[in-house]
């Protein structure tokens, strides 16, 4: 098996085992666990995507300014606009996570 397949299977196992353990508590606990996993994934994947997007944007803008220093002003304006739009994606991920978090039932 490839390394990526092993990582995916172990991740699935680590996510599924608590669901089996909480299955005896009833339906609400498994729903709460699913919402908690969904909230964590929303923030994590939004942050990962934003980090990749910001890194690519900053690297390409820096390379463009190094090649053509005269265009730095217009490139900087577009760079700031792109960073704002990329950052809005992480805010949407946070909003989704908060909506899922406050929808969770109380356990215990």
N, C-alpha and C positions, 0 to 999 in steps of 0.2 A: 504494500500500500504506500501511496505517496505521503509525504509529510503533511500536506494540506488535508488529505482525507482523514488522517489520524487526528489532527487538530479538530476537524469538524465533528467527528464521532465522539471524541472526549468532551467537547463543548455541549453536544446534544445530551450526553449522559449526565453531565453536571447540572444541566437545566431540568432534566426529566426526573432525576432521583428525588428531589424535594417534593415534586408533585405526587409521587407515589406515597411518600411518607405523610403528606398532608391529606391524602384522599380519605383517610378514616375520619377526619374532622367534619367532613361534609362538603357541600357544594360551595359555600361562601369562601372557604379558605382557598380552594383551588382557583376560584375567580379572582380573589385578591392577589394570589401569587402570579397569575397570568397578567393582571394589570400592572403589578410591580415590575415584572420582566419587560413588559411593553414600555413602561415609563423609562426604564434604564436603557433599553435599546433606542428609544426615541432620542434621548439626550446623547448617548454614545455615538450613534451613527451620524447624527447631525453635527456633532463636534468633529468627528473624523472627516466627514465630507468638507466641512468648512476649513479645517486645517490643511487639507490637501489643496483646496481651491485657493486659499490665501497664499500658500507657499508657491504654487505655480504662478499666480498673478504677480507676486512680489519679485520672483526670479526673472520672469519675462520682462517686467517693467524695468528692472535694474539692467538687464542685458540690452534693452532698447535704448535706455538713456546712455549707456556706455558706448553704444554704436553711433548714436546721434545726439550729442549733448544739447544741441540747439532746440530740440523738440521736447526738452524736459518739462516745460510748463504744461503743455497739452497732455503729455503722458501722465504727469502727476495728477491732473484733474480726473482723467479717466481711471487712474489707479485708485484714487480715493472713492470714486463712485462704485467701482467694482468691489472694493472692500466692504463698503456699506451694504451692497446687495448680497454679498456672500455672508456677511454677519447676520443679515435678517433671517437666513435659513436656520442658523443655530437658535435664534429667538423663537422661531416657529417650532423647533424641536422641543425647546423648553416649555412652551405653552402646551403642546400635546402631552408632555410628561406631567405637567401640573394638573391638567384635566384628568388624566388617568389616575394620578395619585389621589386626588380628592374624590374620585369615584369609588375608590377601594372601600370595601366594608371593614368595619372594625373586627379584628380577630382577637379573641381572648376573653 
